[in-house]
Amino acid sequence: MKRTWIALLIFTAVIINYVDRIALSIASKPIAAEFGFTPVQMGYLFSGFLWTYVVCLIPIGLLVERVGAKRIVGGGIAIWSAATVMTAATSGFGSILMARLVMGASEASTFPACGRIIRDWFPEKERGLVTTLFNGGSSAGPAIGAVATAGLVEYAGWRSAFVVLGIVGYIWLIAWLYWYATPEKAKWLSEQERQKIIQERNGNQPGIQATIIARPSSLRFLLSQKSVWGLVVTQACLVYTAYLFLTWLPSYLQSTRELSTMNTGYLTAVPYLITIVLGVMIAWASDRILSSESVRAGGRRNFIAAMAVLSLLILLAPVVSELWELLLVLTLVLTGSTTGAGLNFTLASDLLRNPADVSRVIAITALGGNLFGLIAPIITGYVVAATGSYDWAFAVAASLLVVGAVATLTLTRKPINPEFGPDPVLFPEDMVKA
């Protein structure tokens, strides 16, 4: 299956995206020491890229249908790689924050555009696996970035580390511009595989019209849909925990276990690497277990709720004593939060009847998630500064996970039909309660 190469391309794009995000967290100790930053200042720098990220998500989601996914993804990585290199030349809080803001605006390109790419390139029964693999880049990135950045910081200094990481983005960009095209235009794709993709990507079944192709629905219409709000709330609650770990896990390990920067990098990588494997297995199971009817009725919500419940193990982090026990807890929590978030994107595609709405709903969903991702490191910084520990920070995350589980089970029970075009086809599974 040559379409696997597309899955690997977008997977590695997310890896680079998250490597560049976590680089500041891994290099936080020498940066804070050099500039004398407080925990609260570091919290603002950790979340700084999210300020512009959340502002740009929906505008970029709207541009995907006009400009095309290839240009959006390519342009995004070109700009954020430049911002990563720019970080090496910074001289204080203001210039570091500026580099993070530029990075955030350009990194907003990845998820809306790649959501449409997955819908275009992969059959319905492969979407859960591919979307979770794609979102798994958010685990692989911190894992690879933790070790690579820690090594670069340790042996070459934090400024050199950011230069090297930025160059990697441009190497990927060359491959993207050379290889990517839509299934209809990809010259390297066999005709047999091309037809399979086109016939099955919208869940087509013999005798049933599986989707209606219409122009994209308006934001007002999409925001009036209860299921869209269910996706947004669920994503927000899951991503809060994911970003708490993404930004504060290295500092947490250094302060509570007295680890060096290099050892912190290795131990940060372990939970993220294992999470990728577990997440892909869970997503594969969701594709295999759920029938096409259940997929289109939103049955994947049950897997998402289970992932939120699994992440409640975060409450055990402050009480375990052995390092291996802590790593086990962190691994399971990360598996729940990141896999649940990936499956939530898949659920969005499952519920949407118009492929042209995918990039917009993915952008809206990612916006909700990243709004909470934005406040997670800031709230954590204030809580740690006020209490001197991470216990209450973990309790806040656990409370939100409960809300997320309830939201996905109760709010995502209806398909999202197109706003425009002929009357939507009523699918038999639309009347089934998953």
GIPELIN-V980357 format. One record per helix or strand of 3 or more residues. SS is the DSSP state (hx for helix, st for strand). FROM is the first residue (numbers start at 1). LEN is the number of residues. If there is no record, write none. Layout:
ss:SS from:FROM len:LEN
ss:SS from:FROM len:LEN
This chain:
ss:hx from:4 len:23
ss:hx from:28 len:8
ss:hx from:39 len:29
ss:hx from:69 len:19
ss:hx from:93 len:15
ss:hx from:109 len:13
ss:hx from:124 len:33
ss:hx from:158 len:22
ss:hx from:191 len:10
ss:hx from:219 len:5
ss:hx from:226 len:32
ss:hx from:261 len:29
ss:hx from:292 len:5
ss:hx from:301 len:16
ss:hx from:323 len:29
ss:hx from:355 len:33
ss:hx from:391 len:21
ss:hx from:428 len:4
